[in-house]
């Protein structure tokens, strides 16, 4: 793709702001080994520097911007502080042409030392002891200070702008799980990368089952799929920096059609794979990565070509499912409760080879009790242990033709509330606990017959996916099979 930079407006509109003779003056400096320096304009345009032995020369996307570092493994490493602001704040704004000096780690913050005249002192962040509140935690921090929203803005004034902040309104709820109107969810501010994980009963694991991390990683790396948004443009490439699962020589493969990513679709050899819409309207990427190799804060740049001009748009992975929901027990028509023991053997009840037998006639009402799915804990945000039970998800029971409309809040936990074709979990993220379950009932007969007008006859199997979704569309599911007698 032709590498001509242009600015990016909210919603990824292609707006060329850098014209001949008006290109902002470059910034120069020295960055820590293995790190990538990016400049982010207040409107959300981004430019990334090529590093030569630690020295960088970076043409910014606008005349004022903030600076950020992406770590050696491709994850957001934090904003760059360029000065001390009024009491309890740091200066984050930079002007084109700044000489940054050596960017160093000082007290938990990345700090550059440009001349004061090269800073924009109107752009500040709330800080403690010179460290922006969200600098060390991907923005997952409590902050009541509010500013303007947007990918290049800093709604909660924690130093991490919306494009890189996994909790952009400072309520300690990941944006993908935040249903506060007009704040938490980042949907609509730019393209997204969404996590999907679906496993059969015999292949799914859950941290509450007492399994080892290696077992979870094996299931995760074998089944996780990323849904990569494809913005409108003549050509769109995905710049993954040093992310090991979607950069040159990495582990990523195309989930549809096969082939390595980016190599199979890197037609110009620049290391960036061309992303095109598949049957689901996005690009399906199989990372083949473990829970330590993929997670919240992984940074991407979409390079969107249109009319011979390239627009660069940033974003991060907000959440990566490490496990699926896990059914702990079920009841059919109010009968005996049957427990599920993990790991589930291929011949156990509920697997494709040994479906659970239900009555041949009449309604089949199944009450499910299940553990919530988990993500990896973010220790820098104060989360303890390896995993976090994910709260705030919407739960549905899906059959092959779509979500079942038969989930009944009247027989569900008090912590669940109706939300369209799903039940919304009102709980917050929590430390994993075997007693931390949710329960609801669904009429599988009504589900099978009302979705797509199909019937469920004697001897037929019904594959059911118990699915958990974020507000933005990340999803994890466990499938279980029932058979009419």
C-alpha positions in Angstrom: 0.0 0.0 0.0 1.2 3.5 -0.7 2.5 5.0 2.5 1.1 8.6 2.5 -0.2 9.7 5.9 -3.5 11.3 6.5 -5.4 12.1 9.7 -8.3 10.0 11.0 -11.6 11.4 12.3 -14.0 9.9 14.8 -15.7 6.8 13.3 -12.8 6.2 10.9 -13.8 8.7 8.3 -11.0 9.2 5.8 -10.0 12.9 6.2 -6.7 14.0 4.7 -5.3 16.6 7.0 -1.6 16.5 6.0 -1.1 18.2 2.6 2.0 18.9 0.7 4.0 21.7 2.4 1.9 21.4 5.6 3.3 18.2 7.0 4.0 18.6 10.8 7.7 18.7 11.7 9.1 15.4 13.0 9.8 14.7 16.6 13.1 13.0 17.5 14.3 11.1 20.5 15.6 7.8 21.9 13.2 5.1 23.0 13.7 2.1 25.3 15.0 -1.1 23.6 12.3 -3.1 21.8 9.6 -0.4 22.2 7.7 1.3 19.5 6.8 5.0 19.8 3.5 6.2 18.5 2.0 9.7 18.2 -1.8 10.1 18.6 -3.6 13.2 17.6 -6.5 14.6 19.7 -8.9 13.5 16.9 -7.6 9.9 16.9 -5.1 9.9 14.0 -1.9 7.9 14.7 1.6 7.6 13.4 4.2 5.0 14.4 8.0 5.4 14.3 10.6 3.1 12.9 13.3 2.6 15.5 17.0 2.6 14.5 19.2 1.6 17.4 16.9 3.3 19.8 16.8 6.6 17.9 13.5 7.6 16.3 12.3 10.3 13.9 8.6 10.4 13.9 6.4 12.5 11.7 3.3 13.1 13.9 -0.3 13.0 12.5 -1.1 16.6 13.7 0.6 19.7 15.2 -0.4 18.7 18.7 -0.6 15.1 20.0 0.2 12.7 22.8 3.0 10.1 22.7 2.8 6.4 23.7 5.0 3.4 23.8 4.1 -0.1 22.6 6.0 -2.8 24.4 8.4 -5.4 22.9 5.6 -8.0 22.6 3.1 -5.6 21.0 1.1 -4.6 24.1 0.4 -1.0 25.1 3.1 0.0 27.6 1.8 3.4 28.6 1.7 7.2 27.8 4.8 9.4 27.7 4.8 12.3 30.3 6.5 15.5 28.9 6.2 17.8 31.9 4.8 18.6 35.4 1.5 20.2 35.4 -0.6 22.0 38.1 -0.9 20.2 41.4 -1.7 16.5 40.9 -1.3 16.5 37.1 1.2 15.8 34.4 1.6 17.4 31.0 0.9 15.0 28.2 0.5 17.2 25.1 3.4 17.5 22.6 4.0 19.9 19.7 5.4 19.0 16.3 9.1 19.3 16.0 9.8 18.4 19.7 13.2 17.0 20.7 12.3 14.4 23.2 15.7 13.4 24.5 15.9 9.9 26.0 12.6 8.4 27.1 13.1 6.8 30.5 11.1 5.0 33.1 10.8 7.2 36.1 8.8 6.1 39.1 6.4 4.0 37.0 5.9 6.5 34.2 7.6 6.9 30.8 9.1 10.4 30.8 10.6 12.5 28.0 12.3 15.9 28.4 11.4 18.2 25.5 11.7 22.0 25.9 8.7 23.5 27.5 7.9 25.4 24.3 7.5 22.0 22.6 4.7 20.9 25.0 1.0 21.5 25.0 0.3 22.3 28.6 -3.4 22.4 28.0 -3.4 18.6 27.7 -2.9 17.1 31.2 -3.7 14.0 33.2 -4.5 13.3 36.8 -1.5 11.8 38.5 0.0 10.5 41.7 3.7 11.3 42.4 4.2 12.2 38.7 2.6 9.1 37.3 -0.7 9.4 35.3 -3.4 7.3 37.1 -3.8 4.8 34.3 -0.2 4.6 33.1 0.6 1.3 34.5 -2.7 -0.5 34.2 -3.9 -0.1 30.6 -6.3 2.6 32.0 -8.1 0.1 34.3 -8.2 2.5 37.2 -10.8 4.3 39.3 -11.0 8.0 38.3 -13.8 10.5 38.8 -12.1 13.3 36.7 -13.9 13.7 33.4 -12.8 15.2 30.1 -13.9 15.0 26.5 -14.4 11.5 24.9 -13.0 10.1 21.7 -10.1 7.9 20.6 -7.6 10.7 20.9 -9.2 12.2 24.0 -9.0 11.2 27.6 -12.4 10.9 29.1 -11.3 10.0 32.6 -8.1 12.1 32.5 -6.0 9.1 33.6 -3.3 9.7 30.9 -4.5 6.9 28.6 -6.7 8.2 25.7 -9.7 6.3 24.4 -7.9 4.4 21.6 -5.7 2.6 24.2 -7.8 2.8 27.4 -9.5 -0.5 28.2 -11.7 1.4 30.7 -12.2 4.8 29.3 -14.6 6.2 31.8 -12.7 5.3 35.0 -15.3 3.0 36.6 -13.0 -0.1 36.7 -15.3 -1.9 34.2 -13.8 -3.0 30.9 -15.3 -1.0 28.1 -16.7 -4.2 26.4 -18.6 -5.0 29.6 -19.7 -1.4 30.4 -23.3 -0.6 29.5 -23.3 2.9 30.9 -24.9 5.0 28.1 -22.5 7.3 26.3 -19.4 6.4 28.3 -18.0 2.9 28.7 -18.3 1.0 25.5 -15.9 2.1 22.8 -18.1 0.8 20.0 -18.4 3.5 17.3 -15.1 5.2 18.0 -13.1 3.1 15.6 -12.6 -0.5 14.3 -12.5 -3.3 16.8 -10.9 -6.6 17.4 -13.2 -9.0 19.2 -12.4 -12.2 21.1 -14.5 -15.3 20.4 -14.0 -18.8 22.0 -16.4 -21.7 21.5 -15.7 -25.2 22.8 -17.7 -28.5 23.1 -18.5 -29.8 26.5 -15.7 -32.3 26.4 -13.2 -29.7 25.3 -14.0 -26.8 27.6 -12.3 -25.9 30.8 -12.9 -23.3 33.5 -10.6 -22.0 36.2 -13.2 -22.9 38.8 -12.8 -26.5 37.9 -9.3 -26.5 39.4 -7.5 -27.1 36.2 -3.9 -26.0 35.5 -3.0 -23.0 33.4 -1.3 -25.2 30.8 -4.6 -27.0 30.2 -6.5 -23.8 29.8 -3.8 -22.5 27.4 -4.0 -25.6 25.3 -7.7 -25.2 24.8 -7.4 -21.5 24.3 -4.7 -21.7 21.7 -6.5 -24.4 19.8 -9.9 -22.7 19.5 -9.7 -18.9 20.1 -10.7 -16.7 17.1 -10.3 -12.9 16.7 -12.9 -11.1 14.7 -11.0 -8.2 13.1 -13.1 -5.3 11.8 -12.5 -4.2 8.2 -13.1 -0.5 7.8 -14.2 0.8 4.4 -11.4 1.6 2.0 -9.7 0.6 -1.3 -7.3 -1.6 0.7 -7.0 -2.2 4.5 -3.9 -3.6 6.1 -3.5 -4.6 9.8 -0.3 -3.4 11.4 0.3 -5.6 14.5 3.7 -4.3 15.5 5.4 -7.1 17.4 2.3 -9.0 18.4 3.4 -12.6 18.0 0.1 -13.9 16.6 -0.4 -11.5 13.7 3.0 -10.2 12.7 5.5 -11.6 10.2 6.9 -14.9 11.4 4.3 -15.3 14.1 1.7 -18.0 14.9 -1.4 -16.4 13.3 -3.4 -18.2 10.6 -6.5 -17.3 8.7 -9.5 -19.1 10.2 -11.4 -19.0 6.9 -9.4 -20.3 3.9 -6.3 -21.2 5.8 -2.8 -19.8 5.4 -0.5 -17.9 7.7 -1.2 -14.3 8.6 0.1 -11.9 7.5 2.2 -13.8 5.0 -0.6 -15.3 2.9 -2.2 -11.9 2.4 0.8 -9.6 2.5 0.9 -8.9 -1.3 3.3 -6.0 -1.1 5.7 -7.6 1.4 5.6 -4.8 3.9 4.8 -7.1 6.8 1.1 -6.0 7.1 -1.6 -8.4 6.1 -4.5 -7.2 3.9 -7.8 -7.7 5.8 -10.9 -8.4 3.8 -14.5 -9.1 4.9 -15.4 -12.8 5.1 -18.9 -14.3 5.4 -19.3 -12.8 8.8 -18.5 -9.3 7.7 -15.0 -9.3 9.3 -11.7 -11.1 9.0 -11.4 -14.2 11.2 -7.9 -14.6 12.6 -6.8 -17.7 14.5 -4.0 -16.5 16.9 -2.9 -19.9 18.1 -1.7 -18.0 21.2 -1.8 -18.8 25.0 -3.2 -16.5 27.7 0.3 -14.9 28.2 0.7 -14.2 24.5 -2.7 -12.5 23.9 -4.8 -10.3 26.1 -6.2 -6.9 27.0 -4.1 -4.0 25.6 -2.7 -5.7 22.6 -2.2 -2.8 20.1 -3.1 -2.6 16.4 -3.1 -0.1 13.7 -5.5 -0.3 10.7 -3.8 1.3 7.6 -6.7 2.3 5.4 -6.0 3.2 1.8 -8.5 5.3 -0.2 -7.8 7.5 -3.2 -4.1 6.9 -3.0 -3.9 8.3 0.6 -3.4 6.1 3.7 -5.2 6.8 7.0 -3.9 5.1 10.1 -6.4 4.2 12.9 -5.3 2.8 16.3 -7.0 0.3 18.6 -6.5 -2.3 21.3 -7.9 -5.7 22.2 -10.2 -4.9 25.1 -10.8 -8.4 26.4 -9.7 -11.9 25.6 -11.8 -14.8 26.8 -9.5 -17.5 28.4 -12.3 -19.9 29.2 -15.9 -20.5 28.3 -19.0 -20.6 30.5 -19.0 -24.0 32.2 -22.2 -25.9 33.1 -21.8 -27.3 36.6 -25.3 -29.0 36.7 -28.6 -29.2 34.9 -32.2 -30.4 35.5 -34.6 -31.6 32.9 -38.3 -30.7 33.6 -37.5 -30.2 37.3 -36.2 -33.7 37.8 -33.0 -34.9 39.4 -30.0 -32.5 39.3 -27.2 -34.0 37.2 -23.7 -32.6 37.9 -20.9 -32.1 35.3 -17.4 -33.1 36.3 -14.4 -31.5 34.6 -12.5 -32.4 32.5 -15.4 -34.0 30.7 -14.7 -37.3 29.0 -15.7 -37.7 25.3 -18.3 -40.3 26.3 -19.8 -38.4 29.2 -23.5 -37.3 29.0 -24.0 -34.1 27.0 -21.2 -34.7 24.5 -21.9 -35.2 20.8 -21.3 -38.9 21.1 -23.4 -39.3 24.2 -26.3 -36.8 24.1 -28.5 -36.3 27.1 -31.8 -38.1 26.6 -35.0 -36.0 27.1 -38.7 -36.9 26.7 -39.9 -37.6 23.2 -43.0 -35.4 23.5 -44.0 -32.2 25.4 -41.9 -29.3 26.4 -38.3 -29.8 27.5 -37.4 -27.2 30.2 -33.8 -27.3 31.2 -32.4 -25.4 34.2 -28.7 -24.7 33.8 -26.3 -23.8 36.6 -22.9 -22.6 35.3 -19.7 -20.9 36.2 -18.9 -17.6 34.5 -16.0 -17.5 31.9 -12.7 -16.0 32.8 -10.0 -13.7 31.4 -6.5 -13.3 32.6 -6.0 -11.1 35.6 -4.3 -7.7 35.1 -1.9 -7.6 38.0 -0.9 -3.9 37.3 -4.6 -3.0 38.0 -4.5 -4.7 41.4 -6.2 -7.9 40.2 -4.9 -10.9 42.2 -4.2 -14.5 41.0 -4.2 -15.8 37.5 -7.8 -15.3 36.4 -10.9 -13.1 36.8 -14.5 -14.3 36.7 -16.1 -12.0 34.1 -19.3 -10.2 35.2 -21.6 -8.0 33.1 -22.0 -10.5 30.3 -25.2 -11.2 28.4 -26.2 -14.9 28.4 -28.2 -16.7 25.8 -29.0 -20.3 24.8 -28.4 -20.7 21.0 -29.4 -23.5 18.7 -28.0 -23.8 15.2 -30.5 -21.2 13.7 -30.0 -18.5 16.3 -30.6 -17.4 19.9 -33.4 -19.0 21.7 -36.2 -16.6 22.9 -37.2 -19.0 25.7 -34.9 -18.0 28.6 -37.2 -17.2 31.5 -36.0 -14.5 34.0 -38.8 -15.6 36.4 -36.8 -18.7 37.2 -33.4 -17.1 36.9 -31.1 -15.8 39.6 -32.0 -12.4 41.0 -28.7 -11.1 39.6 -29.9 -11.7 36.0 -32.3 -9.4 34.1 -34.0 -9.7 30.7 -32.1 -7.9 27.9 -33.6 -8.8 24.5 -32.8 -12.4 23.5 -30.4 -12.8 26.5 -30.2 -12.5 30.2 -27.9 -9.7 31.5 -25.6 -10.6 34.4 -25.5 -7.7 36.9 -22.4 -8.9 38.7 -19.0 -7.2 38.5 -15.7 -9.0 37.7 -14.6 -11.1 40.7 -12.0 -13.5 41.9 -12.9 -17.0 40.7 -15.0 -18.9 43.2 -16.6 -22.3 42.8 -19.7 -20.9 44.5 -19.9 -18.0 42.0 -22.6 -19.5 39.7 -25.6 -18.3 37.8 -28.8 -20.3 37.1 -31.6 -19.9 34.6 -34.2 -22.0 32.8 -34.9 -22.3 29.1 -37.5 -24.1 27.1 -35.5 -26.0 24.5 -38.6 -27.3 22.7 -39.9 -23.7 22.2 -36.3 -22.8 21.2 -36.0 -25.5 18.6 -39.4 -24.8 17.0 -39.5 -21.0 17.1 -36.0 -20.3 15.7 -36.2 -20.9 12.0 -39.5 -22.9 12.2 -37.7 -26.2 12.7 -39.1 -29.1 14.7 -37.4 -31.3 17.2 -38.6 -34.9 16.7 -38.0 -38.2 18.4 -34.5 -39.5 17.8 -33.1 -36.1 16.8 -30.2 -34.3 18.4 -30.2 -30.7 19.4 -26.8 -29.0 19.8 -27.2 -26.1 22.3 -24.6 -23.4 22.8 -24.7 -21.6 26.2 -23.2 -18.3 25.1 -21.8 -15.3 27.0 -21.4 -12.0 25.1 -20.0 -8.6 25.9 -21.8 -5.4 25.0 -19.5 -5.0 21.9 -19.8 -8.6 20.6 -17.0 -10.6 22.2 -18.4 -14.1 22.9 -17.5 -17.4 24.6 -19.7 -20.5 24.4 -19.9 -24.0 25.6 -21.9 -26.5 23.5 -23.9 -29.4 25.0 -26.1 -32.0 23.1 -29.6 -33.3 23.9 -31.5 -36.1 22.1 -35.3 -36.7 22.0 -36.1 -40.2 23.2 
